[in-house]
Amino acid sequence: MKTETIKPKNFHPSFNHSVEITEQAFNLLKGNDEKSWKDYGSNELTEWSIYINEGVKLMSLCNFLSGVTQYYVQDINA
C-alpha cells in the first residue's frame, strides 16, 4: 500500500547549506529534467522544483509577488 505525505499549506522545502547560482549554471547542472526532476511544491507565495543530478541537489524557486526565479545548488553530502 502506497502512503502519501500531505504537506501543510505553508510548507517550505528544506534547503540548508545551499548556494544561489545563475540560471545558466542551474541548467547545465540539471541536465535532462525528465531524469533529474524529483519533487514540486507550491504555496500562495512561491513554487519550487527539486532536481538531483551528478551528485548535487538543485532547486528553482519562483516568487509570485516579485516575479523573480532564483536557483540554488546543494551538495547531497551537505
ABEGO torsion letter per residue (X at the ends): XBBBBBBBAABBBBABGBBBBBAAAAAAAAEBAAAABABBBBBAABBBBBBBBGGBBBBBBBBAAAGBBBBBBBBAAX
